[in-house]
Amino acid sequence: MKDSVFNQMPIPYPTIGEQEQIGSFFEKLDKTIALRQQKLNLLKKQKHAYLQKMFI
């Protein structure tokens, strides 16, 4: 395919509103993942502490 043909092809993209919604969704998803990761880290620390108490 020639560059001139490729450059003339229409490229669909979401509207600004849709882009904002997509961005908002990914922000919420990132926050949710971060919170779950924090919870997992706390649970791992708690598990480690309980295992230490068992063997002391």
Summary of the structure (lengths in Angstrom):
residues: 56
radius of gyration: 24.0
end to end distance: 71.4
largest distance: 74.4
contacts: 91
relative contact order: 0.06
helix: 80%
strand: 0%
